[in-house]
């Protein structure tokens, strides 16, 4: 066909970054997680620190927000991100097909 089989592969410098909010006891979801309770009981508070940050609010179309060291960490961790890889249960928390 005259086209490269690798035409969709972008240059990559071999460095990947991964991140996830984790509680001190090592959990990312609480007990009783499910379709209507994706993070489980009480685990929403694991992410509360980010909701008032300027960078997080801007990324979600909201004005205002705090600009502090946490905000700088969010900026550093999201700059130059080429893709976000999500699993099947990222939003549905369902076993699905």
Beta strands, then each sheet from edge to edge (+ up, - down):
end
